[in-house]
Amino acid sequence: REWEDAGFRDIFASPGLKLAEWPDKAVGLTPPADLAIYIEAIDETQRRICLHPGSARGQQLLQPWLS
């Protein structure tokens, strides 16, 4: 209920980039991600970033970096 009251259903239904810091808290309420971004803290100054496509669109977004 809180999700809908905040207007997130309409936000995620509209076109454009959407970022969710804790998507696991809205499982079943958000559409599948085209691209999942995972950020891991290595230490105080370094981070590891992994990108995982979740759809054909996500694969297209990553294609320039894969070739």
Residue pairs with C-beta under 8 A, 6 or more apart in sequence:
3 9
3 26
3 29
8 26
8 29
8 30
9 29
11 18
12 18
12 29
12 30
12 31
13 31
18 30
20 26
20 30
23 30
23 33
32 54
32 55
33 54
33 55
33 58
34 53
34 54
34 55
34 57
34 58
34 61
35 51
35 52
35 53
35 54
35 57
35 58
35 61
35 62
36 51
36 52
36 53
36 54
36 58
37 49
37 50
37 51
38 49
38 50
38 51
38 52
39 47
39 48
39 49
40 47
40 48
40 49
40 50
41 47
42 48
51 62
52 58
53 59
53 61
53 62
